């Protein structure tokens, strides 16, 4: 049953604005205080049933050119797909162990290994994905929850590739990574779909990243806001510079709709953070109600 949030799930601000973008029964809201854009009402993310990874997830990866007909990874395509992850990791990595959290079947883990980062451990709580990565890709992945339960070893860098938008409470999630997973001066790399992009502006509700499993829609400022609230400081950013598309009226409309100054070109954004100041006080328990 979908749940309607009556305040911002990040800062608990009461001033939330319903945006005019609607995709089926998916509606988006923007917080007037912290600027985060989020799904409201919120739908529970579907879990994979028996055999779904092989039947649905893998064929999509083949269509996208990441796996060949036999289900084997294509190194060049994988490196291209995870370019932001690799670029940012090279910028912020200072040695030590790397944890790739939310790695799925392990393609992001492979991309890092292909790029020379050999001390990478892949984690995903979806056991079906982990089993596929182990059996087919021959990766030593784990279904262990290293975020809420401290692992035996600590990591110098945590990579979150296209997964923070799936997390119901990103500030609490990053705070737990800081507390339970990272070394005291650890760093994180985060990549997410970019709601301040030309792709979103031109495609609108047809943008593929508007879906039930994405609770949040980040831009530069809102991703930085979430990182800061979890006690991190941004030290690297990866996105192309802003550009003109010739759609001045559409650009003006989107700026006003989302309350931002700048439109970016790419449909994805990435940032590197390091442990900084204290963790912000958690948002109070939010009032909510089940949608009709």
FENFEN-V623070 format. One record per pair of residues at least 12 apart in sequence whose C-alpha atoms are under 10 Angstrom apart, sorted by the first residue. I is the first residue (numbers start at 1). J is the second residue. Records with the same first field share a line. If there is no record, write none. Layout:
I = J / J
//
This chain:
1 = 41 / 42 / 43 / 44 / 290 / 291 / 292
2 = 40 / 41 / 42 / 43 / 44 / 289 / 290 / 291 / 292
3 = 40 / 41 / 42 / 43 / 44 / 288 / 289 / 290 / 291 / 292
4 = 39 / 40 / 41 / 42 / 43 / 287 / 288 / 289 / 290 / 291 / 292
5 = 29 / 38 / 39 / 40 / 41 / 42 / 286 / 287 / 288 / 289 / 290 / 291
6 = 40 / 41 / 286 / 287 / 288 / 289
7 = 31 / 283 / 284 / 285 / 286 / 287 / 288
8 = 29 / 30 / 31 / 32 / 33 / 34 / 35 / 36 / 37 / 38 / 40 / 283 / 286 / 287
9 = 31 / 36 / 37 / 38 / 168 / 169 / 170 / 171 / 216 / 283 / 284 / 285 / 286 / 287
10 = 31 / 33 / 34 / 35 / 36 / 37 / 38 / 168 / 169 / 170 / 171 / 172 / 222 / 225 / 226 / 229 / 282 / 283 / 284 / 286
11 = 31 / 33 / 34 / 35 / 36 / 171 / 225 / 226 / 229 / 280 / 281 / 282 / 283 / 284 / 286
12 = 31 / 33 / 34 / 282 / 283 / 284 / 285 / 286 / 287
13 = 31 / 32 / 33 / 34 / 283 / 284 / 286
14 = 31 / 32 / 33 / 286
15 = 30 / 31 / 32 / 33 / 34
16 = 28 / 29 / 30 / 31 / 32 / 33 / 34 / 35 / 36 / 37 / 38
17 = 29 / 30 / 31 / 32 / 37 / 257 / 258
18 = 30 / 31 / 37 / 38 / 39 / 40 / 257
19 = 37 / 257 / 258
20 = 205 / 257
21 = 204 / 205 / 206 / 210 / 257
22 = 204 / 205 / 206 / 210
23 = 204 / 205 / 206 / 207 / 210 / 211 / 212
24 = 205 / 211
25 = 40 / 41 / 43 / 211 / 212
26 = 39 / 40 / 41 / 42 / 43 / 205 / 210 / 211 / 212
27 = 39 / 40 / 41 / 42 / 205 / 210 / 211 / 212
28 = 40 / 41 / 42 / 210 / 215 / 216 / 217
29 = 41 / 216 / 217 / 258
30 = 216 / 217 / 257 / 258 / 259
31 = 258 / 259
32 = 258 / 259
34 = 221 / 222 / 225 / 226
35 = 218 / 219 / 221 / 222 / 223 / 225 / 258 / 259 / 260
36 = 216 / 217 / 218 / 219 / 221 / 222 / 223 / 225 / 226 / 258
37 = 195 / 215 / 216 / 217 / 218 / 219 / 222 / 258
38 = 165 / 168 / 214 / 215 / 216 / 217 / 218
39 = 210 / 211 / 212 / 213 / 214 / 215 / 216 / 217
40 = 215 / 216 / 291
41 = 215 / 288 / 289 / 290 / 291
42 = 168 / 212 / 213 / 214 / 215 / 290 / 291
43 = 211 / 212 / 213 / 214 / 215 / 291
44 = 168 / 212 / 213 / 214 / 215
45 = 166 / 167 / 168 / 211 / 212 / 213 / 214 / 215
46 = 212 / 213
47 = 126
48 = 126 / 127 / 128 / 129
49 = 128
50 = 128
51 = 128
52 = 128 / 129
53 = 104 / 105 / 126 / 128 / 129 / 131 / 132
54 = 71 / 128 / 129 / 132
57 = 105 / 129
58 = 71 / 105 / 129 / 132
59 = 71
61 = 73 / 107
62 = 74
64 = 77 / 81
65 = 77 / 78 / 81
66 = 78 / 79 / 80 / 81 / 107
67 = 107
70 = 136
71 = 136 / 137
72 = 136 / 137
73 = 107 / 110 / 111 / 136 / 137
74 = 107
75 = 107 / 110 / 111 / 114 / 115
76 = 111 / 114
77 = 111
78 = 107 / 108 / 110 / 111 / 112 / 114
79 = 107 / 108 / 110 / 111 / 112 / 113 / 114 / 115
80 = 111
81 = 107 / 108 / 111
82 = 107 / 108 / 109 / 110 / 111 / 112 / 161 / 162 / 191
83 = 108 / 111 / 112 / 238 / 270
84 = 161 / 189 / 190 / 191 / 192 / 237 / 238 / 239 / 268 / 269 / 270 / 271
85 = 108 / 111 / 112 / 159 / 160 / 161 / 162 / 189 / 190 / 191 / 238 / 269 / 270 / 271 / 272
86 = 108 / 111 / 112 / 113 / 114 / 115 / 116 / 117 / 159 / 189
87 = 115 / 189 / 236 / 237 / 238 / 270
88 = 159 / 188 / 189 / 190 / 191 / 235 / 236 / 237 / 238 / 270 / 271 / 272 / 273
89 = 112 / 115 / 117 / 157 / 158 / 159 / 187 / 188 / 189 / 190 / 236 / 271 / 272
90 = 112 / 115 / 116 / 117
91 = 189 / 235 / 236 / 237 / 272
92 = 157 / 187 / 188 / 189 / 235 / 236 / 271 / 272 / 273 / 274
93 = 117 / 156 / 157 / 158 / 186 / 187 / 188 / 189 / 272
94 = 156 / 157 / 186 / 187
95 = 117 / 119 / 155 / 156 / 157
96 = 117 / 119 / 120 / 154 / 155 / 156 / 157 / 183 / 186
97 = 117 / 118 / 119 / 120 / 121 / 153 / 154 / 155 / 156 / 157 / 158 / 182 / 183
98 = 112 / 117 / 118 / 119 / 120 / 121 / 122 / 154 / 155 / 156 / 157 / 158 / 159 / 182 / 187 / 188
99 = 119 / 120 / 121 / 122 / 123 / 146 / 154 / 155 / 156 / 157 / 158 / 159 / 160 / 181 / 182 / 188
100 = 112 / 120 / 121 / 122 / 123 / 124 / 141 / 155 / 157 / 158 / 159 / 160 / 161 / 188 / 189
101 = 121 / 122 / 123 / 124 / 125 / 142 / 143 / 144 / 145 / 146 / 147 / 158 / 159 / 160 / 161 / 163 / 164 / 177
102 = 122 / 123 / 124 / 125 / 126 / 129 / 130 / 143 / 145 / 159 / 160 / 161 / 162 / 163 / 164 / 166
103 = 121 / 122 / 123 / 124 / 125 / 126 / 129 / 130 / 133 / 141 / 142 / 159 / 160 / 161 / 162 / 163
104 = 122 / 123 / 124 / 125 / 126 / 127 / 128 / 129 / 130 / 131 / 132 / 133 / 141 / 143 / 161 / 163
105 = 122 / 123 / 124 / 126 / 127 / 128 / 129 / 130 / 131 / 132 / 133 / 134 / 135 / 136 / 137 / 139 / 141
106 = 121 / 122 / 123 / 124 / 129 / 130 / 132 / 133 / 134 / 137 / 138 / 139 / 140 / 141
107 = 122 / 133 / 137 / 139
108 = 122 / 159 / 160 / 161 / 162
109 = 121 / 122 / 123 / 139 / 140 / 141 / 159 / 161
110 = 122 / 137 / 139
112 = 159
119 = 155
120 = 140 / 141 / 155 / 157 / 158 / 159
121 = 139 / 140 / 141 / 142 / 155 / 158
122 = 139 / 140 / 141 / 142 / 143 / 144 / 159
123 = 140 / 141 / 142 / 143 / 144 / 145 / 146 / 147
124 = 141 / 142 / 143 / 144 / 145 / 146
125 = 142 / 143 / 144 / 145 / 146
126 = 142 / 143 / 144
127 = 141 / 142 / 143 / 144
128 = 143
129 = 141 / 142 / 143
130 = 142 / 143
131 = 143
145 = 181
146 = 176 / 177 / 180 / 181 / 182
147 = 173 / 174 / 175 / 176 / 177 / 178 / 179 / 180 / 181 / 182
148 = 173 / 175 / 176 / 177 / 179 / 180 / 181
149 = 176 / 177 / 179 / 180 / 181
150 = 176 / 177 / 179 / 180 / 181 / 182
151 = 180 / 181 / 182
152 = 181
153 = 180 / 181 / 182 / 183
154 = 180 / 181 / 182 / 183 / 184 / 186
155 = 177 / 178 / 180 / 181 / 182 / 183 / 184 / 185 / 186 / 187 / 188
156 = 181 / 182 / 183 / 184 / 185 / 186 / 187 / 188 / 274
157 = 181 / 182 / 183 / 185 / 186 / 187 / 188 / 189 / 272 / 273 / 274
158 = 177 / 178 / 181 / 182 / 186 / 187 / 188 / 189 / 190 / 272 / 273
159 = 187 / 188 / 189 / 190 / 191 / 272
160 = 174 / 188 / 189 / 190 / 191 / 192 / 270
161 = 189 / 190 / 191 / 192 / 193 / 270
162 = 190 / 191 / 192 / 193 / 214 / 268 / 269 / 270
163 = 190 / 191 / 192 / 193 / 213 / 214
164 = 190 / 191 / 192 / 193 / 214 / 215 / 216 / 217 / 218 / 223
165 = 191 / 192 / 193 / 209 / 213 / 214 / 215 / 216 / 217 / 218
166 = 192 / 212 / 213 / 214 / 215 / 216 / 217
167 = 213 / 214 / 215 / 216
168 = 213 / 214 / 215 / 216
169 = 215 / 216 / 226 / 283
170 = 215 / 216 / 223 / 226 / 227 / 229 / 230
171 = 225 / 226 / 227 / 228 / 229 / 230 / 231 / 279 / 280 / 282 / 283
172 = 226 / 229 / 230 / 279 / 280 / 282 / 283
173 = 230
174 = 188 / 226 / 227 / 228 / 229 / 230 / 231 / 232 / 279
175 = 226 / 227 / 229 / 230 / 231 / 232 / 275 / 278 / 279 / 280 / 282
176 = 230
177 = 230
178 = 230 / 231 / 232 / 274 / 275 / 279
182 = 275
183 = 275
184 = 274 / 275 / 276
185 = 274 / 275 / 276
186 = 232 / 273 / 274 / 275 / 276
187 = 232 / 233 / 234 / 235 / 272 / 273 / 274 / 275 / 276
188 = 227 / 232 / 233 / 234 / 235 / 271 / 272 / 273 / 274 / 275
189 = 234 / 235 / 236 / 237 / 270 / 271 / 272 / 273 / 274
190 = 223 / 227 / 237 / 269 / 270 / 271 / 272 / 273
191 = 218 / 223 / 237 / 238 / 268 / 269 / 270 / 271 / 272
192 = 209 / 216 / 217 / 218 / 219 / 223 / 267 / 268 / 269 / 270 / 271
193 = 208 / 209 / 210 / 214 / 216 / 217 / 218 / 219 / 266 / 267 / 268 / 269 / 270
194 = 209 / 217 / 218 / 219 / 220 / 223 / 239 / 263 / 264 / 265 / 266 / 267 / 268 / 269 / 270
195 = 207 / 209 / 210 / 216 / 217 / 218 / 219 / 220 / 258 / 263 / 264 / 266 / 267 / 268 / 269
196 = 217 / 218 / 219 / 220 / 254 / 255 / 258 / 260 / 261 / 262 / 263 / 264 / 265 / 266 / 267 / 268 / 269
197 = 219 / 242 / 254 / 262 / 263 / 264 / 265 / 266 / 267 / 268 / 269
198 = 242 / 243 / 244 / 245 / 247 / 250 / 251 / 254 / 263 / 264 / 265 / 266 / 267
199 = 264 / 265 / 266 / 267 / 268
200 = 254 / 264 / 265 / 266 / 267
201 = 247 / 250 / 251 / 253 / 254 / 255 / 263 / 264 / 265 / 267
202 = 245 / 247 / 250 / 251 / 254
204 = 254
207 = 267
209 = 267
218 = 268 / 269
219 = 260 / 262 / 263 / 264 / 268 / 269 / 270
220 = 237 / 238 / 239 / 260 / 262 / 264 / 269 / 270 / 271
221 = 260
223 = 269 / 270 / 271
224 = 237 / 271 / 272 / 273
226 = 280
227 = 271 / 272 / 273 / 274 / 275 / 276 / 279
228 = 273 / 274 / 275 / 276 / 277 / 278 / 279 / 280
229 = 277 / 278 / 279 / 280 / 281 / 282 / 283
230 = 275 / 276 / 277 / 278 / 279 / 280 / 281 / 282
231 = 273 / 274 / 275 / 276 / 277 / 278 / 279 / 280
232 = 272 / 273 / 274 / 275 / 276 / 277 / 278 / 279
233 = 272 / 273 / 274 / 275 / 276 / 277
234 = 271 / 272 / 273 / 274 / 275 / 276
235 = 271 / 272 / 273 / 274
236 = 270 / 271 / 272 / 273 / 274
237 = 269 / 270 / 271 / 272 / 273
238 = 266 / 268 / 269 / 270 / 271 / 272
239 = 264 / 265 / 266 / 267 / 268 / 269 / 270 / 271
240 = 264 / 265 / 266 / 268 / 269
241 = 262 / 263 / 264 / 265 / 266
242 = 262 / 263 / 264 / 265 / 266
243 = 262 / 263 / 264 / 265
244 = 263 / 264 / 265
245 = 265
251 = 263
//
